[in-house]
Amino acid sequence: MTAPHQLIVGGQRSGKSRQAERLALDWQRKGGEVAVLATALAFDAEMRERIARHQADRPAGFATLEAPLQLTAALQAAARPGRLLLVDCLTLWLTNWLMPMEGQPDLAAWAAERAALLQALPALPSPVLFVSNEVGWGVSPMTREARFFVDELGRLNQAVAQRCQNLTLMVAGQAWTRPVERTSE
């Protein structure tokens, strides 16, 4: 059983995670395994509540692996034929790298991790569903750090999309899926 990588993007509460879980559940119903690679870190009560809600809503039988920073190594360790990997989500993964709760971001380490992810994707024996936010549709952020984050997430989404076969845009719980057009990065 094989399937292509797919990137699912949209705004907050657009239905991204639910769509990814529906696709993963279809995979599971056909006899495949599913592993969710969760990237969130729970630094406050509201985030702990969000994480708990995601865990409670997750279909039965999905393995959950925590990968807040070392996503590439987690993907490589979890990947195997017959297992679909669901990464939820790239936005929080990037947040963990660029906006650590303590200390300054290590931009060199981030660049290396990003490059490793992009290099590893074509060789993974598992299909991957990536969930990510599309945050660049609003006004330009006021701070240099926020603009850097929005730009970096946009670049990450574009680079990941180039390694996927399909891209899904979620709006108000509705999915629009199309094949990815290859461009030079």
C-alpha positions as CSV (number, residue, x, y, z in Angstrom):
1,M,0.0,0.0,0.0
2,T,1.5,3.3,-1.0
3,A,0.3,6.9,-1.1
4,P,1.8,10.3,-1.9
5,H,2.8,12.9,0.6
6,Q,0.2,15.7,1.0
7,L,0.3,19.1,2.5
8,I,-3.0,20.4,4.1
9,V,-3.0,24.2,4.8
10,G,-5.6,26.7,6.1
11,G,-6.3,29.2,8.8
12,Q,-7.0,28.4,12.4
13,R,-10.1,26.3,12.9
14,S,-10.4,25.8,9.1
15,G,-10.6,22.0,9.6
16,K,-7.0,21.1,8.7
17,S,-6.5,18.5,11.4
18,R,-9.9,17.0,11.0
19,Q,-9.3,16.6,7.2
20,A,-5.9,15.0,7.9
21,E,-7.5,12.6,10.4
22,R,-10.3,11.7,7.9
23,L,-7.6,10.8,5.3
24,A,-5.6,8.8,7.9
25,L,-8.8,7.0,9.0
26,D,-9.4,6.0,5.4
27,W,-5.8,4.6,5.3
28,Q,-6.4,2.7,8.5
29,R,-9.7,1.2,7.3
30,K,-7.8,-0.2,4.3
31,G,-5.5,-2.0,6.7
32,G,-2.7,0.5,7.2
33,E,-1.2,1.8,10.4
34,V,-1.3,5.5,11.3
35,A,1.2,7.4,13.5
36,V,0.6,11.0,14.5
37,L,3.7,13.1,15.0
38,A,2.6,15.9,17.3
39,T,4.8,19.0,17.4
40,A,3.0,21.1,20.1
41,L,4.5,22.0,23.4
42,A,2.2,22.7,26.3
43,F,3.5,25.9,28.0
44,D,0.2,27.2,29.4
45,A,-3.2,26.0,30.4
46,E,-4.9,27.0,27.2
47,M,-2.4,25.0,25.1
48,R,-2.6,22.0,27.3
49,E,-6.4,22.1,26.8
50,R,-6.0,22.3,23.0
51,I,-3.6,19.4,23.0
52,A,-6.0,17.3,25.2
53,R,-8.9,18.1,22.9
54,H,-6.8,17.0,19.8
55,Q,-5.8,13.8,21.6
56,A,-9.4,13.0,22.7
57,D,-10.8,13.7,19.2
58,R,-8.1,11.5,17.5
59,P,-9.5,8.2,16.1
60,A,-8.7,5.0,18.0
61,G,-5.7,3.1,17.0
62,F,-3.6,6.1,16.0
63,A,-0.1,5.9,17.6
64,T,1.1,9.3,18.9
65,L,4.7,10.3,18.9
66,E,6.0,13.7,20.2
67,A,8.3,15.6,17.9
68,P,8.4,19.2,19.0
69,L,11.9,19.9,17.5
70,Q,13.6,16.8,15.9
71,L,10.8,16.1,13.4
72,T,13.1,14.6,10.7
73,A,14.6,12.0,13.1
74,A,11.1,11.2,14.3
75,L,9.8,10.7,10.8
76,Q,12.7,8.5,9.9
77,A,12.3,6.4,13.0
78,A,8.5,6.0,12.6
79,A,8.4,5.4,8.8
80,R,7.8,2.0,7.4
81,P,5.8,0.5,4.6
82,G,2.1,0.3,5.3
83,R,2.3,3.1,7.9
84,L,0.9,6.6,7.2
85,L,2.5,9.5,9.2
86,L,0.5,12.5,10.1
87,V,2.5,15.6,11.1
88,D,0.3,18.0,13.1
89,C,1.6,20.6,12.6
90,L,4.5,22.4,10.8
91,T,3.4,25.8,12.2
92,L,4.0,24.7,15.8
93,W,7.2,22.9,14.8
94,L,8.5,26.2,13.3
95,T,7.3,28.1,16.4
96,N,9.3,25.8,18.7
97,W,12.4,26.6,16.6
98,L,12.0,30.3,16.1
99,M,10.2,31.3,19.3
100,P,11.6,29.2,22.1
101,M,10.0,29.8,25.5
102,E,13.5,30.2,26.9
103,G,16.6,31.6,25.3
104,Q,17.2,32.8,21.7
105,P,16.4,30.8,18.6
106,D,19.3,28.8,17.1
107,L,18.8,29.8,13.4
108,A,21.7,27.6,12.2
109,A,20.2,24.6,13.9
110,W,16.8,25.4,12.4
111,A,18.3,25.7,8.9
112,A,20.0,22.3,9.3
113,E,16.8,20.7,10.6
114,R,14.7,22.2,7.7
115,A,17.3,21.0,5.1
116,A,17.3,17.6,6.7
117,L,13.5,17.3,6.5
118,L,13.4,18.4,2.9
119,Q,16.1,15.9,2.0
120,A,14.6,13.0,3.9
121,L,11.0,13.3,2.5
122,P,11.6,11.6,-0.9
123,A,13.3,8.6,0.7
124,L,10.7,7.9,3.4
125,P,9.0,4.5,3.0
126,S,5.8,6.0,4.5
127,P,3.4,8.6,3.0
128,V,3.2,11.7,5.1
129,L,0.2,14.1,5.6
130,F,1.5,17.5,6.7
131,V,-0.8,20.0,8.5
132,S,0.2,23.7,8.4
133,N,-1.3,27.1,8.8
134,E,-1.5,29.6,6.0
135,V,-0.8,32.8,7.8
136,G,0.3,35.1,5.1
137,W,-3.1,36.3,3.9
138,G,-3.5,39.1,6.4
139,V,-1.8,42.4,6.9
140,S,2.0,42.5,7.3
141,P,2.9,41.9,11.0
142,M,4.1,44.9,13.0
143,T,7.3,43.4,14.4
144,R,10.5,42.2,12.6
145,E,10.3,38.8,14.4
146,A,6.7,38.2,13.4
147,R,7.4,39.2,9.8
148,F,10.4,36.8,9.8
149,F,8.1,34.0,11.2
150,V,5.4,34.6,8.6
151,D,8.0,34.6,5.8
152,E,9.7,31.5,7.1
153,L,6.5,29.6,7.4
154,G,5.6,30.6,3.8
155,R,8.9,29.4,2.6
156,L,8.6,26.1,4.6
157,N,5.1,25.4,3.2
158,Q,6.3,26.1,-0.3
159,A,9.3,23.8,0.0
160,V,7.3,21.0,1.7
161,A,4.6,21.3,-1.0
162,Q,7.3,20.8,-3.7
163,R,7.9,17.4,-2.1
164,C,4.3,16.4,-2.0
165,Q,2.0,15.1,-4.7
166,N,-1.1,16.9,-3.5
167,L,-2.0,20.2,-1.8
168,T,-5.2,20.7,0.1
169,L,-6.5,24.2,1.1
170,M,-9.1,24.1,3.9
171,V,-11.6,26.9,4.2
172,A,-14.6,26.7,6.6
173,G,-14.2,23.0,6.9
174,Q,-14.2,22.4,3.1
175,A,-11.3,20.9,1.3
176,W,-9.9,21.9,-2.1
177,T,-7.3,19.4,-3.2
178,R,-5.1,19.6,-6.4
179,P,-1.9,18.1,-7.6
180,V,1.2,20.2,-6.8
181,E,2.8,21.9,-9.8
182,R,6.6,21.6,-9.7
183,T,8.6,24.8,-9.7
184,S,12.2,25.5,-9.1
185,E,12.9,26.6,-5.5
